Amino acid sequence: MDLTSYAEWAVRLVNDPHPPPELIELRDELAALFDGTGGEQAVVARLNALLVRHPVRPQLSDHDGQRWHLHLAVDAHGTAAAGAVMGLAALVAELGADRLGRCQEPRCMRAFLDTSSNRSRRYCSARCASRANVAAYRARRRSGQ
């Protein structure tokens, strides 16, 4: 079962400036994971605490004519908090805590998952990467290099 799509829910929540009121606290806790404050041990401790508070309820589903497969059920509020936390935990277990990142474009700081094969992702999108590259190019031109 690929849980990356569930981890993407966490990214969307962290990047949402106006989440539903019941998810504001979770958004802030997930944001700390992407900031990497305290290193890998701190990220794992925070994730473990979140897994206790948001237990996962897997369910079998055969929607859209697909074969039976697992889904992580939403909680009583209709949110995907448990799935988002479980997705991040699975990603950290498989790839490492350093795969949770923040965009390096100074005006952005959006969260992202680095699923690249060489751990090289620095920006949340091609748009931010382009913006940063153009700014660096213009800075070099101004300085005469």
Protein Blocks (a to p, Z undefined) as FASTA:
>chain_A
ZZklmmmmmmmmmmpmbbcfklmmmmmmmmmmmnopoijmlmmmmmmmmmmmmccddddd
fehhiacdddddddfkopaklmmmmmmmmmmmmnopklpccdfbfklopacddfbfklpa
fbfbfklmmmmmmmmmmmmmmnoZZ
